[in-house]
Amino acid sequence: MSKLNELAGIGQAIWFDYIRRSLITSGEMQALIDQGVRGVTSNPTIFEKAIAGSSDYDDDLKDLVKKGTSIDDIYEKLTLWDIAHTADLFRPLYDKTGGLDGYVSLEVNPALAYDTEQTISEARRLFSTLNRPNVMIKVPATKQGIPAIETLIGEGINVNVTLLFSVKFYEDAALAYISGLEKLADRDKELKNTASVASFFVSRVDTSVDSALDKINSNELQGKIAIANAKIAYEIFHRIFSGPRWEPLAVKGAQMQRLLWASTGTKNADYSDTLYLDELIGNHTVNTVPPATLQAYLDHGKVHAALDEGIDKAHDQIDKIARLGIDLDAITDKLLKDGVDSFVKSFESLMSSIRDKSKEF
């Protein structure tokens, strides 16, 4: 049994944090599925690298340019083809797992992150256009994104809540999911076919906190806070998805909104390259993994459920950095803003690259 299937036995799904046309057409994506990968995530940065950084899309791009297709429509046709065909590859897994896994995620235009109504409209359109039950629409966990999540779930649209860094925003996202399910239930709609994950970003927290610790010449907690933050989020997950508000929904077939660990490639070369996999294994979770990190994990990663361990220690570590004068809430707020800005920049760069390539044909 492969490590990925062992993890599935523990209750954690490994998704692949990358997409590119040649992976789909060459059979590599199917090989990953056969190996135990259970879903795919994409974002504007991934598509920028795939489309602008390869020749995979050039033939289609040339045909679209000859037809007089606008730059916006070229972008959408290229990306939606990838998402749709990847979703089709994962559909047997989606069916086999009863809708637990087999999802492919596509992000709304990141420029809409602070516009609730436009986010809702864009998510509706993308979900309807793709017309596949195993697609998730990624919505950033901004203040304006939280009500959009509730509305979309209430309409039966699968949502991947992205750019979560703080436990407070995670709790808001989880409660928005439950409120959305309650709306579905009030309309006598099936609950079992609507799914969501909460993408909680990890390595960027350590990068920022480590920098703050460097400034005060303290290194005891370097490389510890991202995992502590995640463990506390997992503790909140257990609390939210149990008890009197959740149970009536569960009885009606509702799925838990699983925590998904994102940004799990190690950014500090002094840390293990499988740190954010080895320490974040637990039931009812997903870890979306970039290609190099997946290969490292398959080579020397651990298979051990560690998420429920050391919760008291995690709280102590978070308390200690507060006593050191480090404001974790301020750090995570900035990470959310920077994450949105980064995706906007990637999206704009991608559109510029498509425009430049179009001029060549």
C-alpha positions, 0 to 999 in steps of 0.5 A: 500500500502506498503512503498516500493510501495509508494516509487515506486510511487515517482519514487524510486525503492528499491533493495535488497543488498544481495543474498544467495541460501536459499533465492531463494529456500525457497521462501523468495526472491519471498516474497520480490518481492511481498512486493515491492523489485524491484531488487537485487545487489551482490558483492564479499563480499556478496557472500563470506558471503553466500558461506563461511558462510553457508551450502547452497551450500555444496551439489552442491559443493560436486557434482562439486568436484566429477566431478573434476571441478576447483575452478574457475569454482566451484565459477562461477557455484555457483554464476551464478546459484544464479544470473540466478535464481534470475533474473528469479524470477524478470523477470515478474517485468522487463517485467511489468516495460518495463525494468525499474526494475527487475535487478540482478547485478553481479560484474566482478572479482575485480582484473580486476578493473584497466584493461580496456580490461580484464574488457570488456572481462569478462563482455561480457562473463558473460552477454552472459553466463547468457543470461538474459535481466535483468542482470547488470554487475557491473564495478568499476568506476576506471579510467580504468573502465570508458572506459569499461563502454562506450564500454559495453553500446555501445554493449548493455550490461547492466552496474551497475557502482559501487564504485562511491564516488565522483561527478567527477567520477559520471559525468564521468560515466554518460557521458560514458553511454551517449557515449555508447548509442550514439554508439548504436544509430550510429549502428541503434540498439534499445536503450530501452533495454539497462540499467544502474545504477550509484552506488553512495556510501554513508555511507563510505563517512560520516565515513571518513569525520567524522574521519577527522572532529574529528581530528580538533575537529569540529562536526557541519558537522558530519553525513552531508557530505555524503548526501550533496555529494549525493544531488550534484550528483543528481543535476548533474544527472538532468543536464546531463539527459536533454538538447540537448545531451540527448534529441535525445537519449530519443526520441529514447527510451533511459533510464536514467542512474539512480543514485543508492544509495549504502552503505546505512546501517548506520555505526555510531550508533548515527545516525538513522538506516534509515538515508540514505533512509529517506534523499535520496528519489527522482524520477529516483533513486534506493536505494539498501538496506541490510537486516537489514536496509530494516527491519528498514525502513519498521518499521519506515522509512519515505516516503518523496521526500527529494533529491531536497531539500536543494541543496544550503545548500549541496553546502555550507556544501561541501564548508565549509569542504574545508575551514576547510582543509578537501580534499573531493576529496582525501577522495573519491579517497582513498575510491575508492581504498579501495573499490577495495582492499576490494572486491579483498580481499573478492574474494580471501577469497571466493576462499580460502574458496571454496578450503578449503571446496572442500578438505572436500569432 
